[in-house]
Amino acid sequence: MTATPHQNTIRADQEAYLQEHPEVASLLNDFLRAVVEQKPEDVFEFARQHFAGAGVDRVDAVVVAGPSGVGKGTIIRKLMELFPQQFGFGCSHTTRGRREGEQEGVHYHFTSLDAMREAVARGEFIEHAEVHGNLYGTSVAAVGDVTKKGQVCLLDIDIQGVKTVKASPLRPKYVFIAPPSMEVLENRLRDRGTESEESLSTRLHNAREEVDYGTTQGNFDLVVENDDLDQAVRNLSSRLTEWFPKIKRAAGESLV
Ligand SMILES: Nc1ncnc2c1ncn2[C@@H]1O[C@H](COP(=O)(O)OP(=O)(O)OP(=O)(O)O)[C@@H](O)[C@H]1O
C-alpha cells in the first residue's frame, strides 16, 4: 500500500525530530542493552527505575555542604531570596522528626524509616546517608522537580552524602561552607536552640573531620567561610554566576 502525501509529511516530520534528538535512540539502545544484560523479571518496574535517572548527569545542581550549624540552610534561603527565579531547592527526604516551623515539601519530605528504605531499594535516591541516627537522602525526583523548571538545583547535603553524590551520575558543583572557628560553630548551634547536649556534642565531634575533608584541596570546587553572612553570600553568588551564566543574564548584573 502506498503512503498518502499526508502520511509522508508526518513521517518526514518524525524523522526530522529524531535527527535533531539523537539522544532518543541512545536512550532506547541503553535501555535495551540493560534489559538483555540484566534480564529483569518485571520489565515495567525495571523501565521505571532505568528512566527515572535518565539525564541526571546533565542537570545544573550545586551541592552545599558543611558541618551542622555552619549556616548552609541560612545561605541557601538567602540565595533563593536574591534569585527567586534562578534557583530552586532540591528538597531532601528525612526520617527525623519535624522541628517547629518546618513544612513538608519545603524544608524536607518527612518520611518513615521503612518507606525510605524501600524507596532507596527501588533506586529512587541519588544519595542517602544515616546521620545522627536518622536517614537523609536526595531523590532523583526532587532534583527533577527543580531542573525541569530551568532552575539550578541547590542541595543541602552532609559530608557523607557528598561522598555518595560523587559516586552517582549527578555532576554538580561542590561548595563547602566552613565555620570561622569551632567556637563560633558551637555558639551558633547553641543559639539555634534545636539540639540537646548529646546531639550538640555529636555534631561538634563530627564537625572536625568534616572541616578537614571540606578544606582538603580537590574535594570541593569552592570553600566559603561563613563569618559575615552577607559577605559569604556575595562570595558564593559571584562564583555561581561564573558557573551558570544563565543566572547572571536572567537576574541582571546589579544583583551580584
Ligand atoms: N554568618 C552567620 N552569622 C551568624 N549566625 C549565623 C550565620 N549563618 C547562620 N547563622 C545562624 O547559625 C544557626 C545555624 O544555621 P543553619 O541552621 O542555617 O545551619 P545548617 O548548616 O543548615 O545546620 P544543619 O545542618 O544542622 O541543618 C542559625 O541559627 C543561623 O541563624
PDBQT file of the ligand as one rigid body, heavy atoms in Angstrom, charges set to zero:
ROOT
HETATM    1  N1  LIG A 301      27.044  34.233  59.171  1.00  0.00    +0.000 N 
HETATM    2  C1  LIG A 301      26.323  33.976  60.260  1.00  0.00    +0.000 A 
HETATM    3  N2  LIG A 301      26.493  34.718  61.374  1.00  0.00    +0.000 NA
HETATM    4  C2  LIG A 301      25.775  34.467  62.489  1.00  0.00    +0.000 A 
HETATM    5  N3  LIG A 301      24.847  33.481  62.619  1.00  0.00    +0.000 NA
HETATM    6  C3  LIG A 301      24.630  32.698  61.540  1.00  0.00    +0.000 A 
HETATM    7  C4  LIG A 301      25.347  32.900  60.312  1.00  0.00    +0.000 A 
HETATM    8  N4  LIG A 301      24.929  31.975  59.438  1.00  0.00    +0.000 NA
HETATM    9  C5  LIG A 301      23.986  31.226  60.074  1.00  0.00    +0.000 A 
HETATM   10  N5  LIG A 301      23.799  31.670  61.334  1.00  0.00    +0.000 N 
HETATM   11  C6  LIG A 301      22.909  31.099  62.368  1.00  0.00    +0.000 C 
HETATM   12  O1  LIG A 301      23.501  29.862  62.766  1.00  0.00    +0.000 OA
HETATM   13  C7  LIG A 301      22.484  28.877  63.038  1.00  0.00    +0.000 C 
HETATM   14  C8  LIG A 301      22.745  27.650  62.172  1.00  0.00    +0.000 C 
HETATM   15  O2  LIG A 301      22.448  27.959  60.817  1.00  0.00    +0.000 OA
HETATM   16  P1  LIG A 301      21.688  26.919  59.867  1.00  0.00    +0.000 P 
HETATM   17  O3  LIG A 301      20.537  26.348  60.576  1.00  0.00    +0.000 OA
HETATM   18  O4  LIG A 301      21.483  27.621  58.570  1.00  0.00    +0.000 OA
HETATM   19  O5  LIG A 301      22.849  25.821  59.760  1.00  0.00    +0.000 OA
HETATM   20  P2  LIG A 301      22.908  24.468  58.898  1.00  0.00    +0.000 P 
HETATM   21  O6  LIG A 301      24.309  24.360  58.431  1.00  0.00    +0.000 OA
HETATM   22  O7  LIG A 301      21.842  24.475  57.864  1.00  0.00    +0.000 OA
HETATM   23  O8  LIG A 301      22.632  23.404  60.033  1.00  0.00    +0.000 OA
HETATM   24  P3  LIG A 301      22.028  21.874  59.937  1.00  0.00    +0.000 P 
HETATM   25  O9  LIG A 301      22.971  21.118  59.050  1.00  0.00    +0.000 OA
HETATM   26  O10 LIG A 301      22.072  21.403  61.367  1.00  0.00    +0.000 OA
HETATM   27  O11 LIG A 301      20.640  21.998  59.386  1.00  0.00    +0.000 OA
HETATM   28  C9  LIG A 301      21.146  29.535  62.746  1.00  0.00    +0.000 C 
HETATM   29  O12 LIG A 301      20.565  29.948  63.970  1.00  0.00    +0.000 OA
HETATM   30  C10 LIG A 301      21.518  30.752  61.869  1.00  0.00    +0.000 C 
HETATM   31  O13 LIG A 301      20.609  31.812  62.037  1.00  0.00    +0.000 OA
ENDROOT
TORSDOF 0
